[in-house]
Amino acid sequence: MSGDSNLIDELKKKRDELRLQLHLGAREAEDEWETLMQDWDKFLSRAQFEKTADEVGEAAKELGLKMKEAYDRMKKS
């Protein structure tokens, strides 16, 4: 019986160690997830800014072309 008791005690110890490792691993995964989500938010923000900057640049280009056309018309008049 002593052998069975030792086996049970050893299995309990291993189980508790694994439970702790899982808990620590889960916490580490949560921390990494939070970091990834912060990076994701930064990425989206930059992507939106670049999209907006591109749109502004395109609008400025269109405005410049319209102004050039208007100046050319005025010059011909």
C-alpha angles and dihedrals in degrees: 000000000000089000091053091049091051091049091050091048091048092049091049090051092049090046091052091047091051091047089053092047090050091049092049091044091050090051091048090049090050091051091049090047091053090051091049091050091051089050089048092053090050090049093051091047092051092044090051091047092050090047090050091046090050091049091049090048091050091047090049090050091051091048090050091052092048091049091049090050090048092049090048091051091047091049091052091049 
